[in-house]
Amino acid sequence: MLMPSIFGEDLFDDFCGFPMGENVFRRVDNTHRMMQTDITENENGYSIIMDLPGFLKDEVVGEVKDGYLTITATNQKSNDQKDDKGKYIKRERYVGTCSRSFYVGDNITENDIKAKFENGVLKLEIPKNDVKKVEEPKYIAIEG
């Protein structure tokens, strides 16, 4: 059904703040596309490729704490438009933060992880955690 553009693609996309029907994952702000992540395993460790469209390198922070790697991206934009006399005719601001956490193990530090950010894509190389082998239980033979 064709609707005026003021309603978006579907009149019921965001009715009363609740997404409806099959459009539950299609939002006007496209937040469902933020931080999409691919994780692959190789013989040396793990590769994480994370999409961060619209973010700059300085807006992305990685932290390792308590065995978890947390990637946080914060974006702040302002779209001010003034008329000839300097009065605002439109003023919009946006501040957004998103983050994802991954368990990498207690033995991994921030120095072990290699990161590169290019064209809105963050690439991380994480070495495999040295897994301590669990000793096989040794049972005592009980006679009787």
Contacts in CASP RR format, 6 or more apart in sequence:
PFRMAT RR
TARGET T0000
AUTHOR 0000-0000-0000
METHOD contacts of the structure
MODEL  1
MLMPSIFGEDLFDDFCGFPMGENVFRRVDNTHRMMQTDITENENGYSIIM
DLPGFLKDEVVGEVKDGYLTITATNQKSNDQKDDKGKYIKRERYVGTCSR
SFYVGDNITENDIKAKFENGVLKLEIPKNDVKKVEEPKYIAIEG
3 9 0 8 1.000
3 10 0 8 1.000
3 11 0 8 1.000
7 13 0 8 1.000
8 28 0 8 1.000
9 23 0 8 1.000
9 26 0 8 1.000
10 23 0 8 1.000
12 20 0 8 1.000
12 21 0 8 1.000
12 23 0 8 1.000
13 19 0 8 1.000
13 20 0 8 1.000
13 23 0 8 1.000
13 26 0 8 1.000
13 27 0 8 1.000
13 28 0 8 1.000
14 27 0 8 1.000
14 28 0 8 1.000
19 25 0 8 1.000
19 26 0 8 1.000
19 27 0 8 1.000
25 32 0 8 1.000
26 32 0 8 1.000
31 98 0 8 1.000
33 51 0 8 1.000
33 53 0 8 1.000
34 51 0 8 1.000
34 52 0 8 1.000
34 53 0 8 1.000
34 73 0 8 1.000
34 98 0 8 1.000
35 50 0 8 1.000
35 51 0 8 1.000
35 52 0 8 1.000
35 71 0 8 1.000
35 73 0 8 1.000
35 98 0 8 1.000
35 99 0 8 1.000
35 100 0 8 1.000
36 50 0 8 1.000
36 51 0 8 1.000
37 48 0 8 1.000
37 49 0 8 1.000
37 50 0 8 1.000
37 51 0 8 1.000
37 100 0 8 1.000
38 48 0 8 1.000
38 49 0 8 1.000
38 50 0 8 1.000
39 46 0 8 1.000
39 47 0 8 1.000
39 48 0 8 1.000
39 49 0 8 1.000
39 102 0 8 1.000
40 46 0 8 1.000
40 47 0 8 1.000
40 49 0 8 1.000
41 47 0 8 1.000
44 127 0 8 1.000
44 128 0 8 1.000
45 125 0 8 1.000
45 126 0 8 1.000
45 127 0 8 1.000
45 128 0 8 1.000
46 125 0 8 1.000
46 126 0 8 1.000
46 128 0 8 1.000
47 123 0 8 1.000
47 124 0 8 1.000
47 125 0 8 1.000
47 126 0 8 1.000
48 102 0 8 1.000
48 122 0 8 1.000
48 123 0 8 1.000
48 124 0 8 1.000
48 126 0 8 1.000
49 121 0 8 1.000
49 122 0 8 1.000
49 123 0 8 1.000
49 124 0 8 1.000
50 71 0 8 1.000
50 100 0 8 1.000
50 121 0 8 1.000
50 122 0 8 1.000
50 123 0 8 1.000
50 124 0 8 1.000
51 120 0 8 1.000
51 121 0 8 1.000
52 60 0 8 1.000
52 73 0 8 1.000
52 117 0 8 1.000
52 120 0 8 1.000
52 121 0 8 1.000
52 122 0 8 1.000
53 120 0 8 1.000
54 75 0 8 1.000
54 120 0 8 1.000
55 73 0 8 1.000
55 75 0 8 1.000
55 120 0 8 1.000
57 117 0 8 1.000
59 73 0 8 1.000
59 74 0 8 1.000
59 75 0 8 1.000
60 71 0 8 1.000
60 72 0 8 1.000
60 73 0 8 1.000
60 117 0 8 1.000
60 122 0 8 1.000
61 71 0 8 1.000
61 72 0 8 1.000
61 73 0 8 1.000
61 74 0 8 1.000
62 69 0 8 1.000
62 70 0 8 1.000
62 71 0 8 1.000
62 72 0 8 1.000
62 110 0 8 1.000
62 115 0 8 1.000
63 69 0 8 1.000
63 70 0 8 1.000
63 72 0 8 1.000
63 110 0 8 1.000
64 70 0 8 1.000
64 104 0 8 1.000
64 108 0 8 1.000
64 109 0 8 1.000
64 110 0 8 1.000
64 113 0 8 1.000
66 106 0 8 1.000
67 103 0 8 1.000
67 104 0 8 1.000
67 105 0 8 1.000
67 106 0 8 1.000
67 108 0 8 1.000
68 101 0 8 1.000
68 102 0 8 1.000
68 103 0 8 1.000
68 104 0 8 1.000
69 101 0 8 1.000
69 102 0 8 1.000
69 103 0 8 1.000
69 104 0 8 1.000
69 108 0 8 1.000
69 113 0 8 1.000
69 124 0 8 1.000
69 126 0 8 1.000
70 99 0 8 1.000
70 100 0 8 1.000
70 101 0 8 1.000
70 102 0 8 1.000
71 99 0 8 1.000
71 100 0 8 1.000
71 101 0 8 1.000
71 122 0 8 1.000
71 124 0 8 1.000
72 97 0 8 1.000
72 98 0 8 1.000
72 99 0 8 1.000
73 97 0 8 1.000
73 98 0 8 1.000
73 99 0 8 1.000
74 95 0 8 1.000
74 96 0 8 1.000
74 97 0 8 1.000
75 94 0 8 1.000
75 95 0 8 1.000
75 96 0 8 1.000
75 97 0 8 1.000
76 93 0 8 1.000
76 94 0 8 1.000
76 95 0 8 1.000
76 96 0 8 1.000
77 93 0 8 1.000
77 94 0 8 1.000
77 95 0 8 1.000
78 91 0 8 1.000
78 92 0 8 1.000
78 93 0 8 1.000
78 94 0 8 1.000
79 90 0 8 1.000
79 91 0 8 1.000
79 92 0 8 1.000
79 93 0 8 1.000
79 94 0 8 1.000
80 88 0 8 1.000
80 90 0 8 1.000
80 91 0 8 1.000
80 92 0 8 1.000
81 88 0 8 1.000
81 89 0 8 1.000
81 90 0 8 1.000
81 91 0 8 1.000
82 88 0 8 1.000
82 89 0 8 1.000
83 89 0 8 1.000
104 113 0 8 1.000
104 126 0 8 1.000
104 129 0 8 1.000
105 129 0 8 1.000
106 129 0 8 1.000
107 129 0 8 1.000
107 130 0 8 1.000
108 126 0 8 1.000
108 127 0 8 1.000
108 129 0 8 1.000
112 126 0 8 1.000
112 127 0 8 1.000
113 124 0 8 1.000
113 125 0 8 1.000
113 126 0 8 1.000
114 124 0 8 1.000
114 125 0 8 1.000
115 122 0 8 1.000
115 123 0 8 1.000
115 124 0 8 1.000
115 125 0 8 1.000
116 122 0 8 1.000
116 123 0 8 1.000
117 123 0 8 1.000
END
